[in-house]
Amino acid sequence: MIIVPTEKRFDWQNAPVVLFFIVILNVLVFYAYQSGDSDHFEEALRIYVSDGIYEKELPHYRDFLKQEANQEKTAYFNKMVEHPNPGYAAAFILQDETFYDHILSHGTEYFTADYYTYWRYQREYIHELIYEVSFKKYGLVPNDMSVTTLITHQFLHGGVMHLLGNMFFLIICGFAVEASLGHRNFLVFYLLSGVGAGLAQSLMDLSSSMPLVGASGALSGVMAMYLGIFRLKKIEFFYWFFVFVGYFRAPALLILPFYIGNELFSLWMNPESNIGFMAHVGGFVTGAALIAFVLWRKPEVLNEDYIEQDQVATPEQLSLDKIYQSLDKFQFEMALKQLNKHLANFEGDFYLKVLKLKLLQTLNPDEGRLYFSQWMKTVRPNKTQLQKIGAIWQDLPKENRHFDRDTRYKLAWHFITSAEYVEQAVKLFEDLYHEEDKHPSLHLLAQKLATAYKRLENHTETQKYQNLAQELS
């Protein structure tokens, strides 16, 4: 379920300079710096396993876990050992800094003198490789916290979707908070929220050596600031819950118990999850405390003119809201009427036309076929849109694919542009080729197929369609 505030729109008179700087910095760190992480870690893991060091250290690590008497950690490690790929358990050991210190100090007891020298050299080299990985070097490790990592962990991410998700929601909420607080205050409060998030997560287990990375905690602080700034003012929220999507207006602070409760419930339901739920809560509480301090001690800091300025919804937004409300109530006929009116009054985007097709297919399949046919003759899809068209086409039963020749020609023309759908284009071409009344431009379609197969380095098919193009000319 997603609920995000959408009360304010971008206002270039209050340009979100700091927000853009934070987003750009996060993206640059991920793609320019973190891109080398996998190489370092995989090389360390390869040496650790292939050189037999993992097998020799495994019994000592089991003894070490018994001494620690951490049942949760031991149970998790045992699951890793059961996995057929030894890399899982090996990676777990390599990230345990306490064990690394332990085995270095006891290595002479565990290994013979002639092997010890080789082992120590390799183990230290492996450790250096591990520490070149961004989340080990600059992530927040609870048992080895520093002022530096309390800041740097906020700009590291565990993957593309982690980065994109955080940046999307930061942009949604951040520009209004920056406009309300001012550039400097926004930057300071953002970083402090991240620090509060890191401390909250670390206090859950100060002995943990698992690094924390991500802007989620600071983002939670920004969301709290947003709600604190608008407080009981009724603002617009966007929601998405399974198939239900739309907008509603409510006092900002009504979302506060829902947010905190959702995070605590998620922590309770998924205690072993890699998601830092307490970091989210810590960031949220920190952001709320900071904005409460401003309201109490320095209310003049807030840009009241910007906050009180009503955001007037455009006629297009109001029209879309009516459509979504009808869909929420399963009033599909009403939604279709409203959608037709919307498309007549405003320039509808690709996905609204997909929505119209789906509604027609549900309410009147014959009209749906006619609409699809007309749409395919005019649409010029990009790569992402073509994938959607391909999915729609493949979902159609074969008996419902008998469209007029212009529709099939246009579909084939679109499909040829993507290697994923060349086979679909070939099937459509074959149907058109075997008709008595051939499409007048069929030779161009054959030539386009020849070009597509040339890109795929399929010389046989290239020659075949070049010959057909000449035959049809």
C-alpha positions as CSV (number, residue, x, y, z in Angstrom):
1,M,0.0,0.0,0.0
2,I,1.3,3.5,-0.9
3,I,0.0,6.8,0.5
4,V,2.0,10.0,-0.4
5,P,1.1,13.6,0.0
6,T,0.6,15.5,-3.3
7,E,-0.8,18.8,-2.0
8,K,2.0,21.0,-3.5
9,R,3.3,21.2,-7.0
10,F,6.8,22.3,-8.1
11,D,7.2,26.0,-7.6
12,W,10.3,27.4,-9.3
13,Q,10.0,30.6,-7.3
14,N,11.1,28.3,-4.4
15,A,13.5,26.1,-6.4
16,P,14.5,22.9,-4.5
17,V,18.2,23.4,-5.0
18,V,19.3,21.3,-2.0
19,L,16.8,18.5,-2.9
20,F,18.2,18.3,-6.4
21,F,21.8,18.3,-5.1
22,I,21.0,15.4,-2.7
23,V,19.3,13.4,-5.5
24,I,22.1,14.0,-7.9
25,L,24.7,13.1,-5.2
26,N,22.9,9.8,-4.4
27,V,22.8,8.9,-8.1
28,L,26.4,9.7,-8.7
29,V,27.6,7.8,-5.6
30,F,25.7,4.7,-6.7
31,Y,26.7,4.7,-10.4
32,A,30.2,6.2,-10.1
33,Y,31.4,4.7,-6.8
34,Q,29.3,1.7,-5.8
35,S,29.4,0.1,-9.3
36,G,32.7,-1.6,-8.4
37,D,31.4,-3.2,-5.2
38,S,30.4,-6.5,-6.7
39,D,33.9,-7.0,-8.3
40,H,35.6,-6.5,-4.9
41,F,33.3,-8.8,-3.0
42,E,33.1,-11.5,-5.6
43,E,36.9,-11.7,-5.8
44,A,37.2,-11.9,-2.0
45,L,34.6,-14.6,-1.9
46,R,36.2,-16.6,-4.7
47,I,39.6,-16.6,-3.0
48,Y,38.1,-17.5,0.4
49,V,36.2,-20.5,-1.0
50,S,38.5,-21.8,-3.7
51,D,41.6,-21.6,-1.6
52,G,40.0,-23.8,1.1
53,I,40.1,-21.1,3.7
54,Y,36.3,-21.3,4.2
55,E,36.4,-25.0,5.0
56,K,39.3,-24.6,7.5
57,E,37.6,-21.7,9.3
58,L,34.1,-23.2,9.3
59,P,34.5,-25.4,12.5
60,H,36.2,-22.5,14.3
61,Y,33.4,-20.2,13.4
62,R,30.8,-22.7,14.8
63,D,32.8,-22.7,18.1
64,F,32.9,-18.9,18.0
65,L,29.1,-18.7,17.7
66,K,28.7,-21.1,20.7
67,Q,30.9,-18.8,22.7
68,E,28.8,-15.7,21.6
69,A,25.6,-17.6,22.6
70,N,23.6,-15.5,20.2
71,Q,20.8,-17.9,19.2
72,E,19.3,-15.7,16.6
73,K,22.6,-15.2,14.8
74,T,23.5,-18.9,15.1
75,A,20.1,-20.0,13.7
76,Y,20.5,-17.6,10.7
77,F,24.0,-18.9,10.0
78,N,22.8,-22.5,10.1
79,K,20.3,-21.7,7.4
80,M,23.1,-20.3,5.3
81,V,25.2,-23.5,5.8
82,E,22.3,-25.6,4.6
83,H,22.2,-23.8,1.3
84,P,23.9,-25.9,-1.6
85,N,26.0,-22.8,-2.5
86,P,28.8,-22.4,0.1
87,G,29.1,-18.8,-0.9
88,Y,26.1,-17.8,1.3
89,A,27.7,-19.1,4.5
90,A,31.2,-17.9,3.4
91,A,29.8,-14.4,2.8
92,F,28.2,-14.4,6.3
93,I,31.6,-15.3,7.9
94,L,33.5,-12.7,5.9
95,Q,31.2,-9.9,7.1
96,D,31.6,-10.8,10.8
97,E,34.2,-8.4,12.0
98,T,34.3,-9.8,15.5
99,F,35.2,-13.2,14.2
100,Y,37.9,-11.7,12.0
101,D,39.6,-10.1,15.0
102,H,39.1,-13.4,17.0
103,I,40.6,-15.7,14.4
104,L,43.6,-13.3,13.7
105,S,44.5,-13.4,17.4
106,H,44.0,-17.2,17.7
107,G,45.3,-18.2,14.3
108,T,48.5,-19.8,15.6
109,E,46.4,-22.1,17.8
110,Y,44.1,-23.2,15.0
111,F,46.6,-23.8,12.1
112,T,50.0,-25.4,11.7
113,A,53.0,-23.1,11.5
114,D,53.7,-23.8,7.8
115,Y,50.0,-23.1,6.8
116,Y,49.6,-20.1,9.2
117,T,51.9,-17.8,7.3
118,Y,50.0,-18.4,4.0
119,W,46.6,-18.3,5.7
120,R,47.3,-14.9,7.4
121,Y,48.6,-13.3,4.2
122,Q,45.5,-14.4,2.3
123,R,43.0,-13.6,5.0
124,E,44.3,-10.1,5.4
125,Y,44.2,-9.6,1.6
126,I,40.6,-10.9,1.5
127,H,39.7,-8.5,4.4
128,E,41.2,-5.6,2.4
129,L,39.1,-6.5,-0.6
130,I,36.0,-6.7,1.6
131,Y,36.7,-3.3,3.0
132,E,36.9,-1.8,-0.4
133,V,33.1,-2.5,-0.7
134,S,31.2,0.7,-0.2
135,F,28.8,-0.6,2.5
136,K,31.7,-1.9,4.6
137,K,33.8,1.2,4.2
138,Y,31.1,3.9,4.6
139,G,28.0,2.0,5.8
140,L,26.9,2.4,9.4
141,V,28.0,-0.6,11.4
142,P,26.4,-0.6,14.9
143,N,29.5,-2.1,16.7
144,D,31.8,0.3,14.9
145,M,29.9,3.6,14.6
146,S,31.6,6.9,13.8
147,V,30.4,10.4,13.0
148,T,31.5,9.9,9.4
149,T,29.5,6.8,8.8
150,L,26.4,8.3,10.5
151,I,26.4,10.7,7.5
152,T,27.9,8.6,4.7
153,H,25.5,5.7,5.1
154,Q,22.7,8.0,4.0
155,F,24.2,8.3,0.5
156,L,24.7,4.5,-0.2
157,H,22.1,2.1,-1.6
158,G,21.8,-1.6,-1.9
159,G,20.5,-1.7,-5.5
160,V,18.9,0.2,-8.3
161,M,15.3,-0.2,-7.0
162,H,16.4,0.8,-3.5
163,L,17.9,4.0,-4.9
164,L,15.0,4.8,-7.3
165,G,12.3,4.1,-4.6
166,N,14.0,6.4,-2.1
167,M,14.7,9.2,-4.6
168,F,11.1,9.1,-6.0
169,F,9.5,9.6,-2.6
170,L,12.2,12.1,-1.5
171,I,11.3,14.3,-4.6
172,I,7.5,13.9,-3.9
173,C,7.8,15.2,-0.3
174,G,11.1,17.1,-0.3
175,F,10.5,20.1,-2.5
176,A,7.6,21.3,-0.4
177,V,9.6,20.8,2.8
178,E,12.6,22.7,1.4
179,A,10.3,25.6,0.2
180,S,8.8,25.8,3.7
181,L,12.0,25.5,5.7
182,G,14.6,27.2,3.4
183,H,17.6,25.6,1.8
184,R,20.1,25.5,4.8
185,N,17.5,24.3,7.3
186,F,16.3,21.6,5.0
187,L,19.8,20.2,4.5
188,V,20.7,20.2,8.2
189,F,17.3,18.6,9.2
190,Y,17.6,16.0,6.4
191,L,21.1,15.0,7.6
192,L,20.0,15.0,11.3
193,S,17.0,12.8,10.4
194,G,19.4,10.3,8.8
195,V,21.6,10.4,11.9
196,G,18.6,9.7,14.1
197,A,17.6,6.9,11.9
198,G,21.0,5.3,12.0
199,L,21.2,5.6,15.8
200,A,17.7,4.1,16.2
201,Q,18.5,1.1,14.1
202,S,21.9,0.6,15.7
203,L,20.5,0.7,19.2
204,M,18.4,-2.4,18.4
205,D,21.7,-4.4,18.5
206,L,24.9,-2.6,19.3
207,S,26.9,-5.8,18.8
208,S,25.8,-6.2,15.2
209,S,28.4,-6.0,12.4
210,M,25.7,-5.7,9.7
211,P,26.1,-2.4,7.8
212,L,23.1,-0.1,7.4
213,V,22.8,1.9,4.1
214,G,20.2,4.0,2.4
215,A,18.4,7.3,2.5
216,S,15.2,5.7,3.8
217,G,15.7,7.1,7.4
218,A,16.3,10.6,6.2
219,L,13.4,10.3,3.8
220,S,11.2,9.3,6.7
221,G,12.3,12.4,8.5
222,V,11.3,14.5,5.5
223,M,7.9,12.9,5.5
224,A,7.4,13.7,9.2
225,M,8.5,17.3,8.5
226,Y,5.9,17.5,5.7
227,L,3.1,16.3,8.0
228,G,4.4,18.6,10.9
229,I,4.4,21.6,8.6
230,F,0.9,21.1,7.4
231,R,-0.4,19.6,10.7
232,L,-4.3,19.8,10.7
233,K,-4.5,21.5,7.4
234,K,-6.5,19.3,4.9
235,I,-4.1,18.3,2.2
236,E,-4.3,16.0,-0.8
237,F,-3.0,12.4,-0.7
238,F,-2.5,9.9,-3.4
239,Y,-3.2,6.3,-2.5
240,W,-2.6,3.0,-4.2
241,F,-3.9,-0.2,-2.6
242,F,-3.9,-3.3,-4.9
243,V,-6.3,-2.3,-7.7
244,F,-7.6,0.8,-5.9
245,V,-6.0,4.1,-6.8
246,G,-7.0,7.7,-6.4
247,Y,-6.8,10.8,-4.2
248,F,-8.4,11.9,-1.0
249,R,-8.1,15.0,1.3
250,A,-7.5,14.7,5.0
251,P,-5.7,16.5,7.9
252,A,-2.0,15.8,7.4
253,L,-1.4,14.5,11.0
254,L,-4.0,11.8,10.6
255,I,-1.4,9.9,8.6
256,L,1.0,9.9,11.5
257,P,-0.3,7.0,13.6
258,F,-0.8,5.0,10.4
259,Y,2.8,5.5,9.3
260,I,4.4,4.7,12.7
261,G,2.0,1.7,13.2
262,N,2.8,0.3,9.8
263,E,6.5,0.4,10.4
264,L,6.3,-1.2,13.9
265,F,3.9,-3.9,12.5
266,S,6.3,-4.6,9.6
267,L,9.2,-5.0,12.1
268,W,7.1,-7.3,14.2
269,M,6.0,-9.4,11.2
270,N,9.5,-9.5,9.6
271,P,12.1,-9.4,12.4
272,E,14.8,-11.0,10.1
273,S,14.1,-8.7,7.2
274,N,17.0,-6.7,5.7
275,I,14.8,-3.6,5.8
276,G,15.8,-1.2,8.6
277,F,12.3,-0.6,10.0
278,M,13.6,1.0,13.2
279,A,15.7,3.3,11.0
280,H,12.4,4.5,9.4
281,V,10.8,5.0,12.8
282,G,13.9,6.7,14.1
283,G,14.1,9.1,11.1
284,F,10.4,9.9,11.4
285,V,10.6,10.7,15.1
286,T,13.7,12.8,14.5
287,G,12.1,14.7,11.7
288,A,9.0,15.2,13.8
289,A,11.0,16.4,16.8
290,L,13.0,18.9,14.6
291,I,9.8,20.4,13.1
292,A,8.2,20.5,16.6
293,F,11.2,22.5,17.9
294,V,10.9,25.0,15.0
295,L,7.2,25.5,15.7
296,W,7.9,26.0,19.4
297,R,11.0,28.1,19.4
298,K,11.4,29.6,15.9
299,P,8.1,29.6,13.9
300,E,9.3,32.6,11.9
301,V,11.7,30.1,10.0
302,L,8.7,28.7,8.2
303,N,7.5,30.2,4.9
304,E,3.9,30.7,6.0
305,D,2.9,32.3,2.7
306,Y,3.9,29.2,0.8
307,I,2.3,26.8,3.3
308,E,-1.0,28.6,3.4
309,Q,-1.2,29.0,-0.4
310,D,-4.0,26.7,-1.6
311,Q,-3.0,24.4,-4.4
312,V,-5.9,24.6,-6.9
313,A,-6.5,21.4,-8.8
314,T,-6.6,21.8,-12.6
315,P,-9.7,20.7,-14.5
316,E,-7.7,17.8,-15.9
317,Q,-6.8,16.6,-12.4
318,L,-10.4,16.9,-11.2
319,S,-11.5,14.9,-14.3
320,L,-9.0,12.1,-13.6
321,D,-10.0,12.0,-10.0
322,K,-13.6,11.3,-11.0
323,I,-12.5,8.4,-13.2
324,Y,-10.4,6.9,-10.4
325,Q,-13.3,7.3,-7.9
326,S,-15.6,5.4,-10.2
327,L,-13.1,2.6,-10.7
328,D,-12.7,2.4,-6.9
329,K,-16.5,1.8,-6.6
330,F,-16.4,-0.8,-9.5
331,Q,-18.6,1.6,-11.5
332,F,-17.0,0.6,-14.8
333,E,-19.7,2.0,-17.1
334,M,-19.5,5.4,-15.4
335,A,-15.7,5.3,-15.5
336,L,-15.8,4.6,-19.2
337,K,-18.2,7.6,-19.8
338,Q,-16.0,9.9,-17.7
339,L,-12.8,8.6,-19.5
340,N,-14.4,9.2,-22.9
341,K,-15.2,12.8,-21.8
342,H,-11.7,13.2,-20.5
343,L,-10.1,12.1,-23.7
344,A,-12.3,14.4,-25.7
345,N,-11.4,17.4,-23.5
346,F,-7.8,16.7,-22.8
347,E,-4.8,15.1,-24.5
348,G,-4.9,11.6,-23.1
349,D,-1.7,9.7,-22.5
350,F,-0.9,6.2,-23.6
351,Y,-1.9,4.5,-20.4
352,L,-5.3,6.2,-20.3
353,K,-5.9,4.7,-23.7
354,V,-4.9,1.3,-22.3
355,L,-7.4,1.8,-19.5
356,K,-10.1,2.6,-22.0
357,L,-9.3,-0.6,-23.9
358,K,-9.5,-2.7,-20.7
359,L,-12.8,-1.1,-19.8
360,L,-14.2,-1.8,-23.3
361,Q,-13.0,-5.4,-23.3
362,T,-14.8,-5.9,-20.0
363,L,-18.1,-4.1,-21.0
364,N,-18.3,-4.6,-24.7
365,P,-15.7,-6.9,-26.4
366,D,-16.8,-5.9,-29.9
367,E,-16.3,-2.2,-29.2
368,G,-13.0,-3.1,-27.6
369,R,-11.8,-4.8,-30.8
370,L,-12.8,-1.8,-32.9
371,Y,-11.1,0.6,-30.5
372,F,-7.9,-1.5,-30.5
373,S,-7.9,-1.6,-34.3
374,Q,-8.3,2.2,-34.6
375,W,-5.7,2.9,-31.9
376,M,-3.1,0.6,-33.5
377,K,-3.3,2.6,-36.8
378,T,-2.4,5.9,-35.1
379,V,-0.2,5.0,-32.1
380,R,3.6,5.5,-32.2
381,P,4.8,3.6,-29.2
382,N,8.2,3.9,-27.5
383,K,10.0,0.8,-26.2
384,T,8.1,0.6,-22.9
385,Q,4.7,1.2,-24.5
386,L,5.5,-1.4,-27.1
387,Q,6.0,-4.0,-24.4
388,K,2.5,-3.1,-23.1
389,I,1.0,-3.5,-26.6
390,G,2.8,-6.8,-26.9
391,A,1.3,-8.0,-23.7
392,I,-2.2,-6.9,-24.8
393,W,-1.7,-8.7,-28.1
394,Q,-0.5,-11.9,-26.4
395,D,-3.4,-11.9,-24.0
396,L,-5.9,-11.9,-26.8
397,P,-7.3,-15.3,-27.7
398,K,-6.2,-16.4,-31.1
399,E,-9.7,-16.3,-32.4
400,N,-9.9,-12.6,-31.5
401,R,-6.8,-11.7,-33.5
402,H,-8.5,-11.5,-36.9
403,F,-8.2,-7.7,-37.5
404,D,-8.3,-5.9,-40.9
405,R,-5.1,-5.9,-42.9
406,D,-4.2,-2.3,-42.0
407,T,-4.3,-3.1,-38.3
408,R,-2.2,-6.2,-38.7
409,Y,0.3,-4.4,-40.9
410,K,0.7,-1.6,-38.3
411,L,1.1,-4.1,-35.5
412,A,3.8,-6.0,-37.5
413,W,5.5,-2.7,-38.2
414,H,5.7,-1.8,-34.5
415,F,6.8,-5.3,-33.4
416,I,9.7,-5.4,-35.9
417,T,11.4,-2.6,-33.9
418,S,12.0,-4.9,-31.0
419,A,13.9,-8.1,-31.1
420,E,11.6,-9.5,-28.4
421,Y,8.6,-9.3,-30.8
422,V,10.1,-10.1,-34.2
423,E,8.5,-13.5,-34.1
424,Q,5.1,-11.9,-33.7
425,A,5.8,-9.6,-36.6
426,V,6.7,-12.7,-38.7
427,K,3.4,-14.4,-37.9
428,L,1.5,-11.2,-38.9
429,F,3.6,-10.9,-42.1
430,E,2.9,-14.5,-43.1
431,D,-0.9,-14.0,-42.6
432,L,-0.7,-10.9,-44.8
433,Y,1.5,-12.6,-47.4
434,H,-0.9,-15.5,-47.9
435,E,-3.9,-13.3,-48.5
436,E,-5.1,-12.9,-52.1
437,D,-5.7,-9.1,-51.6
438,K,-2.2,-8.2,-50.4
439,H,-1.4,-5.0,-48.6
440,P,0.1,-2.5,-51.1
441,S,3.1,-1.8,-48.8
442,L,3.8,-5.4,-47.9
443,H,7.2,-5.2,-49.7
444,L,8.3,-2.5,-47.2
445,L,7.3,-4.8,-44.3
446,A,9.4,-7.6,-45.8
447,Q,12.4,-5.2,-46.2
448,K,12.0,-4.1,-42.6
449,L,12.0,-7.7,-41.5
450,A,15.2,-8.3,-43.5
451,T,16.8,-5.3,-41.7
452,A,15.7,-6.7,-38.3
453,Y,17.2,-10.1,-39.0
454,K,20.4,-8.4,-40.3
455,R,20.8,-6.7,-36.9
456,L,20.3,-10.1,-35.3
457,E,23.0,-11.6,-37.6
458,N,20.6,-14.2,-39.0
459,H,21.8,-14.3,-42.6
460,T,19.3,-17.0,-43.7
461,E,16.3,-15.0,-42.7
462,T,17.8,-11.8,-43.9
463,Q,18.2,-13.2,-47.4
464,K,14.7,-14.7,-47.3
465,Y,13.0,-11.4,-46.6
466,Q,15.1,-9.5,-49.0
467,N,14.0,-11.9,-51.7
468,L,10.4,-11.5,-50.6
469,A,10.7,-7.7,-50.7
470,Q,11.9,-7.9,-54.3
471,E,9.1,-10.4,-55.2
472,L,6.4,-8.1,-53.7
473,S,7.8,-4.8,-55.2
